[in-house]
Amino acid sequence: MSRAAILYGFSEGPAHAWRLRLCLEQAGLALTTDVQAAQVIITHSAGSFFLPENLQDKTVIIFNPVCGTPRVLPKVMTQKIW
């Protein structure tokens, strides 16, 4: 069975991705927190900073990569949570 790992950003977490995790399990992927052991790595926002160096033989999906913001970060995080 293939394994998938999710790398969350600084203001995200498992509560934000419960539907994604459910879909991955229904697709036959086992979820793991061990990124090195995962064949599929899904990362969101600042989670892309935590990608392992060796990505050979892995599928990496990057959602909303961090590319900077002209706004103040704490304000952006508060608006996102609100």
MDAnalysis code that builds the backbone (N, CA, C; Angstrom):
import MDAnalysis as mda
import numpy as np

u = mda.Universe.empty(246, n_residues=82, atom_resindex=np.repeat(np.arange(82), 3), trajectory=True)
u.add_TopologyAttr("name", ["N", "CA", "C"] * 82)
u.add_TopologyAttr("resid", np.arange(1, 83))
u.add_TopologyAttr("resname", ["MET", "SER", "ARG", "ALA", "ALA", "ILE", "LEU", "TYR", "GLY", "PHE", "SER", "GLU", "GLY", "PRO", "ALA", "HIS", "ALA", "TRP", "ARG", "LEU", "ARG", "LEU", "CYS", "LEU", "GLU", "GLN", "ALA", "GLY", "LEU", "ALA", "LEU", "THR", "THR", "ASP", "VAL", "GLN", "ALA", "ALA", "GLN", "VAL", "ILE", "ILE", "THR", "HIS", "SER", "ALA", "GLY", "SER", "PHE", "PHE", "LEU", "PRO", "GLU", "ASN", "LEU", "GLN", "ASP", "LYS", "THR", "VAL", "ILE", "ILE", "PHE", "ASN", "PRO", "VAL", "CYS", "GLY", "THR", "PRO", "ARG", "VAL", "LEU", "PRO", "LYS", "VAL", "MET", "THR", "GLN", "LYS", "ILE", "TRP"])
u.atoms.positions = np.array([
    [0.848, -1.183, 0.000],
    [0.000, 0.000, 0.000],
    [0.889, 1.240, 0.000],
    [0.568, 2.186, -0.851],
    [1.316, 3.439, -0.905],
    [0.997, 4.308, 0.303],
    [1.978, 5.089, 0.695],
    [1.804, 5.973, 1.852],
    [1.891, 7.427, 1.418],
    [1.128, 8.260, 2.117],
    [1.111, 9.697, 1.836],
    [1.376, 10.463, 3.122],
    [2.083, 11.567, 2.991],
    [2.351, 12.459, 4.120],
    [1.908, 13.861, 3.732],
    [1.392, 14.593, 4.701],
    [0.957, 15.965, 4.468],
    [1.824, 16.887, 5.306],
    [2.425, 17.876, 4.658],
    [3.219, 18.886, 5.354],
    [2.404, 20.173, 5.384],
    [2.010, 20.575, 6.570],
    [1.165, 21.760, 6.724],
    [2.006, 23.019, 6.860],
    [1.398, 24.156, 6.566],
    [2.054, 25.445, 6.745],
    [2.058, 25.853, 8.208],
    [2.508, 27.058, 8.479],
    [2.634, 27.530, 9.853],
    [1.297, 27.745, 10.544],
    [0.276, 28.142, 9.799],
    [-1.014, 28.402, 10.448],
    [-2.073, 27.378, 10.055],
    [-1.634, 26.240, 9.525],
    [-2.553, 25.177, 9.186],
    [-2.252, 23.966, 10.052],
    [-3.100, 22.976, 9.926],
    [-2.888, 21.746, 10.655],
    [-3.886, 20.689, 10.227],
    [-3.876, 19.552, 10.899],
    [-4.761, 18.451, 10.528],
    [-6.241, 18.822, 10.493],
    [-6.668, 19.762, 11.310],
    [-8.078, 20.155, 11.309],
    [-8.492, 20.777, 9.974],
    [-7.548, 21.370, 9.257],
    [-7.855, 21.988, 7.973],
    [-7.963, 20.969, 6.842],
    [-7.440, 19.778, 7.038],
    [-7.343, 18.828, 5.929],
    [-8.085, 17.524, 6.188],
    [-9.112, 17.551, 7.008],
    [-9.782, 16.291, 7.331],
    [-10.437, 15.677, 6.099],
    [-10.974, 16.500, 5.207],
    [-11.583, 15.946, 3.987],
    [-10.520, 15.384, 3.046],
    [-9.400, 16.062, 2.952],
    [-8.308, 15.568, 2.125],
    [-7.832, 14.215, 2.635],
    [-7.636, 14.108, 3.941],
    [-7.193, 12.831, 4.511],
    [-8.198, 11.724, 4.227],
    [-9.480, 12.033, 4.340],
    [-10.528, 11.056, 4.059],
    [-10.454, 10.608, 2.596],
    [-10.292, 11.539, 1.679],
    [-10.183, 11.205, 0.248],
    [-8.946, 10.354, -0.036],
    [-7.834, 10.677, 0.602],
    [-6.620, 9.894, 0.404],
    [-6.801, 8.461, 0.888],
    [-7.441, 8.300, 2.042],
    [-7.688, 6.955, 2.564],
    [-8.637, 6.184, 1.656],
    [-9.663, 6.847, 1.136],
    [-10.596, 6.191, 0.232],
    [-9.922, 5.797, -1.083],
    [-8.882, 6.535, -1.462],
    [-8.135, 6.220, -2.679],
    [-7.108, 5.109, -2.450],
    [-7.022, 4.618, -1.223],
    [-6.116, 3.512, -0.927],
    [-4.748, 3.902, -0.435],
    [-4.567, 5.159, -0.051],
    [-3.282, 5.603, 0.486],
    [-3.318, 5.552, 2.005],
    [-2.270, 5.033, 2.598],
    [-2.133, 5.032, 4.053],
    [-1.434, 6.323, 4.454],
    [-1.965, 7.020, 5.439],
    [-1.363, 8.276, 5.886],
    [-0.252, 8.000, 6.888],
    [0.818, 8.763, 6.767],
    [1.949, 8.628, 7.665],
    [2.497, 10.007, 8.007],
    [3.120, 10.118, 9.158],
    [3.799, 11.361, 9.521],
    [5.279, 11.298, 9.148],
    [5.745, 10.118, 8.739],
    [7.129, 9.935, 8.324],
    [7.265, 10.303, 6.850],
    [7.730, 11.508, 6.593],
    [7.814, 12.018, 5.224],
    [8.790, 11.190, 4.387],
    [9.852, 10.703, 4.997],
    [10.838, 9.908, 4.267],
    [10.226, 8.595, 3.760],
    [9.267, 8.035, 4.496],
    [8.660, 6.757, 4.121],
    [7.510, 6.910, 3.142],
    [7.047, 8.129, 2.916],
    [5.893, 8.367, 2.051],
    [6.295, 8.359, 0.582],
    [5.429, 7.781, -0.240],
    [5.645, 7.831, -1.682],
    [5.000, 9.096, -2.273],
    [3.983, 9.615, -1.596],
    [3.293, 10.827, -2.022],
    [3.422, 11.858, -0.905],
    [3.895, 13.056, -1.234],
    [4.026, 14.129, -0.255],
    [3.170, 15.295, -0.730],
    [2.262, 15.725, 0.123],
    [1.406, 16.864, -0.181],
    [1.791, 17.979, 0.774],
    [2.093, 19.134, 0.224],
    [2.521, 20.246, 1.070],
    [1.692, 21.491, 0.764],
    [1.468, 22.268, 1.795],
    [0.690, 23.492, 1.638],
    [1.452, 24.650, 2.258],
    [1.511, 25.744, 1.544],
    [2.072, 26.979, 2.049],
    [3.490, 26.760, 2.564],
    [3.764, 27.131, 3.801],
    [5.115, 27.023, 4.357],
    [5.543, 25.583, 4.599],
    [4.638, 24.636, 4.451],
    [5.016, 23.228, 4.560],
    [6.052, 22.849, 3.523],
    [6.119, 23.608, 2.423],
    [7.113, 23.318, 1.388],
    [8.539, 23.522, 1.891],
    [8.716, 24.285, 2.960],
    [10.049, 24.455, 3.550],
    [10.533, 23.182, 4.229],
    [9.624, 22.247, 4.527],
    [9.977, 21.038, 5.264],
    [10.101, 19.814, 4.365],
    [10.145, 20.019, 3.052],
    [10.345, 18.898, 2.142],
    [11.722, 18.287, 2.371],
    [11.822, 16.960, 2.335],
    [13.132, 16.340, 2.496],
    [14.012, 16.619, 1.287],
    [15.304, 16.469, 1.461],
    [16.234, 16.741, 0.367],
    [16.137, 15.695, -0.730],
    [15.975, 14.442, -0.358],
    [15.925, 13.368, -1.340],
    [14.473, 13.106, -1.725],
    [14.103, 13.546, -2.911],
    [12.734, 13.363, -3.392],
    [12.659, 12.344, -4.527],
    [13.714, 11.577, -4.689],
    [13.734, 10.575, -5.747],
    [12.646, 9.532, -5.490],
    [11.924, 9.155, -6.526],
    [10.841, 8.160, -6.461],
    [9.666, 8.620, -5.609],
    [9.475, 9.929, -5.468],
    [8.344, 10.454, -4.702],
    [7.515, 11.370, -5.603],
    [6.228, 11.382, -5.347],
    [5.342, 12.324, -6.013],
    [5.089, 13.463, -5.046],
    [5.357, 14.681, -5.464],
    [5.208, 15.846, -4.596],
    [4.140, 16.757, -5.187],
    [3.155, 17.112, -4.368],
    [2.093, 18.024, -4.775],
    [2.191, 19.244, -3.868],
    [2.386, 20.415, -4.463],
    [2.550, 21.647, -3.693],
    [1.350, 22.550, -3.950],
    [0.626, 22.865, -2.871],
    [-0.506, 23.782, -2.949],
    [-0.108, 25.117, -2.342],
    [-0.415, 26.185, -3.031],
    [-0.226, 27.531, -2.512],
    [1.158, 27.726, -1.899],
    [2.210, 27.644, -2.718],
    [3.554, 27.823, -2.154],
    [3.748, 29.238, -1.621],
    [4.605, 29.347, -0.648],
    [4.908, 30.658, -0.069],
    [5.681, 31.468, -1.093],
    [5.173, 32.634, -1.442],
    [5.870, 33.474, -2.417],
    [5.921, 34.920, -1.940],
    [5.679, 35.126, -0.666],
    [5.738, 36.468, -0.118],
    [4.383, 37.148, -0.144],
    [4.231, 38.132, 0.686],
    [2.985, 38.890, 0.743],
    [3.321, 40.323, 1.107],
    [2.665, 41.272, 0.490],
    [2.941, 42.667, 0.844],
    [2.283, 43.061, 2.160],
    [1.441, 42.162, 2.681],
    [0.725, 42.490, 3.910],
    [1.496, 41.997, 5.135],
    [1.064, 42.420, 6.288],
    [1.702, 42.024, 7.541],
    [1.273, 40.595, 7.864],
    [2.243, 39.697, 8.120],
    [1.966, 38.278, 8.312],
    [0.974, 37.984, 9.442],
    [1.116, 38.565, 10.655],
    [0.127, 38.267, 11.698],
    [-1.298, 38.656, 11.288],
    [-1.434, 39.738, 10.542],
    [-2.762, 40.157, 10.084],
    [-3.320, 39.150, 9.078],
    [-2.473, 38.688, 8.167],
    [-2.889, 37.701, 7.175],
    [-3.331, 36.415, 7.874],
    [-2.554, 35.960, 8.871],
    [-2.897, 34.737, 9.596],
    [-4.216, 34.888, 10.348],
    [-4.430, 36.042, 10.963],
    [-5.680, 36.291, 11.693],
    [-6.857, 36.291, 10.735],
    [-6.719, 36.936, 9.588],
    [-7.799, 36.951, 8.595],
    [-8.091, 35.563, 8.068],
    [-7.063, 34.777, 7.883],
    [-7.231, 33.420, 7.372],
    [-8.004, 32.566, 8.365],
    [-7.668, 32.659, 9.624],
    [-8.354, 31.887, 10.662],
    [-9.779, 32.380, 10.831],
    [-9.977, 33.682, 10.774],
    [-11.319, 34.261, 10.938],
    [-12.225, 33.823, 9.802],
])
